[in-house]
């Protein structure tokens, strides 16, 4: 729960070195009047509907983090192929991890869980979702339609039909706006695509479940800023004000994101890198990732 000090981030009497990113009142999608209240609510809510951080050790005996990573890498391809909105992928991974937090499963049914959670997420987030038959085809018809529907019922029942969940994507757009408002040297679309690339890499790694979604989003902005402008400090008063994170809160998560980015070309999980190597995403996956981050940037 946010305390009173951190919750009050909407004071219109902003300090001179903090950019006002909530002044676009003519754009209804930005919800400028209520934006701060919305994000305070998201911060308070992100502790709910989170998966266990140790379910692989305590619940799962027949699958491991590598199998989970392979599944999510494949789901990235599927989600991109069907042009699902980004929220769908994040929500599907949330459903997968929450279900696995309480239900032992074997490797043969892991893909079944994956396609069902993607189907549920697309029903929740997208204007259109493929049919059950199409999802069976995606899995090379190794599952019957009846099995898909049975798993769908099992997931919905276990999640108690609580399908709304706060994910990293919930914070990323606002944090990108804060980064843009604070640093006009950065090409805005490149920064946004790079932050999205880093945030999606976090989905692959089971160990990243220990970090709150907002912390991953803030760390993705920090690392994207550093990769884009390595000679300049990646954090500033505007980002601190809107993310509610001090740079000293970020080092562990930034370090793990940096590892994922630096190691990804040789990871054997190519889907996210290939996706963000396309011109649509400004080829940000091909940008050079420095081997280290100066410690003074994280103080």
Phi, psi and omega in degrees: 000133179289139175277174186296326183293312183285336183286334184273085181243008187251013180301120182290342178275067185291148176296156187296334182265013178245120180288141177270107181264001181248042181247012180263073186286346181275350179260105185295335181290337181277344178048047188305322183296326186247003189304314182295318177298319180298314184284331171298319178296318179298319179296321178290331185270344188291345177284347180267156175055037174258145179287165173294146180269358181225028183293332178297324182279324188260331187248314188271127179248342187244359174231165181218173182302328180293321178293322176298316181297319178297320178298312183293322176303319178291320179296328176300316178299314182296312181299322179289320180297328180261008177055039174294151176293152184304326181301330182298315180298312181299318181292321178299317179295322176299315179298317180302309184291323178294320179293316180293341179292344182222003184226108176299142182215154177258168184300329182291335182255001181294319178294324177301314177300318181298313182290329178291316180293325176293321178297316179296317181295322179291326175296325183282320190256328189264159176287335183217144177228142178298161180285166175301320179300319179296318179294326175296318178299321180300328179265023179057029176056032174280348176241143175279158178301324179297323179292322178296315181293324177295317179293321177302315179297320180295317180295312180300319180295315181294321179281358179058032179060020177270086190265348175280130179213144176277127180236176177304322180299333181299332184256340194297317184298318180292319180293326175296318178299320178295320179294320178296315182295336184266342186215101183278358178284337186274132171296118191299317182292323178295317179297315181298314181294321180293319177297320178295319178301312181294320180295320179292326176301328181296335180294333185286334192258115180304324183294342180286351179296343181286347183260140177295147179307318181294327179291321177296317179298315180296319181293326176295321177294315179304310183290323177297317177301317182293317180296322181288318182226077186295344181272356184240144179301132186280352184236151182207182185296323180296314180294320177299319182296314186273332179271340185066021177243132171274151180304333179288348176278345194260340193308315183297313181292319178299318180300317180290320176296319178299318177300315180297319180291315184292324184269348188302321181303335181246018187278341186080008177238086193272348193301313183291318179297316179296320179301312184272010169264359179279154180297331178304328180251024175061021176053035186292336179293344180269357179291146180292129176256113180304150185289334181222163175240126180304132182296332181291344177284346186248024181249000000 
